[in-house]
Amino acid sequence: MIYDADILGYFMNGGDNKERGNLAYHAFAPNPKASTPTPNVWIWSLGMSAFSKQKDAAWAYVEYHLTRPESQLQIYEKTDIFPALETTYQDPFFQQPSEYFGGQKVRELFVDVVRNIPEAGVYTSEYQEMNALMASQVQSFALGKQTAQQALAKAAAAIRSRTSRA
């Protein structure tokens, strides 16, 4: 199972588009009132269902893609999905200029950004439950069954009720 959330890959799909070479990258500037950078960084992750009938094979697949520098580099080179495996950052590929970004060495910049992401403590032990409660309300809003305000109010009420939060 792949959970999809990316930072750049889908923008670069079809790398031969008309903007190739006309783009540049600049690290996100933090809100001047914030103590740390405030960008929204998305991720890709692999997971295995508890109902999987081939757990050993599924785990081998996850290990192959996420724990081997060669796999992470190949994925990055072919799809622009930035690797989470920090040992890959020493590879010469990261120092090469990007044609897509007009010769800019954006991969070095990406590494610098990644190395300076502050540790966040935004998740609680009830995150999965709260996320599911929120997701159902967002879906109802997306289907036009309620306003955004109604969806947020219902999600907040459900989260308070299920988690005993005030």
C-alpha positions as MATLAB code, in Angstrom:
seq = 'MIYDADILGYFMNGGDNKERGNLAYHAFAPNPKASTPTPNVWIWSLGMSAFSKQKDAAWAYVEYHLTRPESQLQIYEKTDIFPALETTYQDPFFQQPSEYFGGQKVRELFVDVVRNIPEAGVYTSEYQEMNALMASQVQSFALGKQTAQQALAKAAAAIRSRTSRA';
ca = [
       0.000    0.000    0.000;
       1.403    3.395   -0.947;
       0.309    6.559    0.812;
       0.615    9.383   -1.689;
       1.762   12.808   -0.717;
       4.624   14.462   -2.520;
       6.493   17.716   -2.572;
       7.678   18.006   -6.163;
       7.299   14.833   -8.213;
       3.921   15.542   -9.747;
       4.940   19.070  -10.728;
       7.743   17.570  -12.774;
       5.783   14.746  -14.410;
       6.411   15.129  -18.105;
       9.794   16.739  -17.536;
       9.819   17.817  -21.189;
       7.021   20.305  -20.656;
       7.282   23.877  -21.978;
       8.564   25.246  -18.655;
      11.601   22.964  -18.549;
      14.630   25.163  -17.871;
      12.517   28.208  -17.000;
      12.001   27.336  -13.343;
      14.137   27.890  -10.278;
      13.946   26.788   -6.680;
      14.254   28.918   -3.574;
      13.994   27.564   -0.051;
      10.774   28.471    1.677;
      11.078   31.606    3.775;
       9.596   31.189    7.246;
       6.880   33.382    8.578;
       8.819   36.242   10.241;
       6.718   35.785   13.383;
       7.395   32.029   13.559;
      10.307   30.549   15.455;
      10.824   27.783   12.862;
      10.152   27.318    9.124;
       6.484   26.866    8.308;
       6.253   25.081    4.928;
       3.914   22.206    4.239;
       6.090   19.240    3.287;
       4.323   16.150    2.018;
       5.688   12.624    2.027;
       5.423    9.224    0.431;
       5.294    6.187    2.627;
       4.812    2.472    2.216;
       2.788    0.346    4.589;
       1.543   -3.183    4.918;
      -2.007   -4.163    5.683;
      -2.612   -6.363    8.718;
      -4.722   -8.485    6.360;
      -1.885   -9.130    3.926;
      -1.574  -12.777    2.954;
       2.066  -12.338    1.949;
       3.544  -10.322    4.804;
       7.114  -11.547    4.255;
       7.022  -10.539    0.595;
       5.398   -7.199    1.428;
       8.030   -6.460    4.079;
      10.814   -7.431    1.649;
       9.364   -4.975   -0.886;
       9.282   -2.151    1.707;
      12.852   -2.926    2.805;
      14.043   -3.031   -0.818;
      12.649    0.408   -1.578;
      13.276    2.212    1.688;
      16.484    0.825    3.191;
      18.788    0.474    0.185;
      20.607    3.597   -1.046;
      20.603    2.203   -4.603;
      16.806    1.871   -4.622;
      16.228    5.307   -3.119;
      18.581    6.936   -5.634;
      17.029    5.137   -8.578;
      13.542    6.207   -7.475;
      14.738    9.814   -7.139;
      16.543    9.827  -10.492;
      13.521    8.393  -12.320;
      10.581    9.996  -10.514;
      11.881   13.012   -8.562;
      10.605   11.547   -5.293;
      13.140   12.850   -2.805;
      14.759   10.082   -0.724;
      14.284    9.926    3.021;
      17.380    7.765    3.439;
      19.998   10.306    4.506;
      22.948    8.148    3.431;
      21.972    8.886   -0.173;
      22.685   12.611    0.200;
      26.430   12.060   -0.328;
      25.879   10.647   -3.822;
      27.264   12.799   -6.693;
      23.745   12.931   -8.176;
      22.897   15.562   -5.552;
      25.617   17.900   -6.852;
      24.565   17.690  -10.507;
      22.799   20.671  -12.046;
      19.155   20.151  -12.973;
      18.197   20.890  -16.572;
      14.592   21.230  -15.466;
      15.595   24.033  -13.097;
      17.797   25.843  -15.612;
      21.081   24.333  -14.412;
      20.462   25.131  -10.747;
      21.809   22.544   -8.273;
      18.444   22.152   -6.593;
      19.173   18.749   -5.074;
      21.847   20.313   -2.845;
      19.289   22.911   -1.773;
      16.736   20.190   -1.028;
      19.272   18.384    1.178;
      19.962   21.606    3.059;
      16.240   22.161    3.607;
      15.757   18.581    4.815;
      18.663   18.807    7.229;
      17.178   21.943    8.773;
      13.634   20.725    9.338;
      12.929   21.071   13.032;
      11.562   18.146   14.962;
       7.811   18.423   15.253;
       5.625   16.996   17.941;
       2.238   17.462   16.324;
       0.879   13.930   16.668;
      -0.847   12.492   19.677;
      -1.613    8.896   20.566;
      -5.134    9.553   19.198;
      -3.922   10.858   15.828;
      -5.267    7.950   13.752;
      -8.711    8.218   15.307;
      -8.820   12.006   14.993;
      -7.619   11.803   11.377;
     -10.383    9.321   10.506;
     -13.035   11.501   12.145;
     -11.760   14.550   10.266;
     -11.500   12.679    6.954;
     -15.177   11.683    6.969;
     -16.213   15.291    7.497;
     -13.856   16.566    4.785;
     -15.339   14.005    2.393;
     -18.854   15.171    3.249;
     -17.783   18.771    2.537;
     -16.122   17.754   -0.752;
     -19.338   16.065   -1.846;
     -21.272   19.278   -1.187;
     -23.258   17.826    1.710;
     -22.155   20.501    4.186;
     -20.174   23.725    4.378;
     -16.535   23.854    5.452;
     -17.603   25.454    8.727;
     -20.110   22.658    9.379;
     -17.504   19.993    8.566;
     -14.962   21.512   10.959;
     -17.539   21.936   13.711;
     -18.740   18.333   13.378;
     -15.190   16.990   13.275;
     -14.230   19.010   16.353;
     -17.310   17.796   18.238;
     -16.633   14.166   17.294;
     -12.968   14.449   18.286;
     -13.890   16.014   21.635;
     -16.445   13.297   22.268;
     -14.215   10.355   21.345;
     -11.053   11.628   23.012;
     -12.571   13.333   26.058;
     -10.866   16.587   25.133;
     -12.426   19.845   26.223;
];
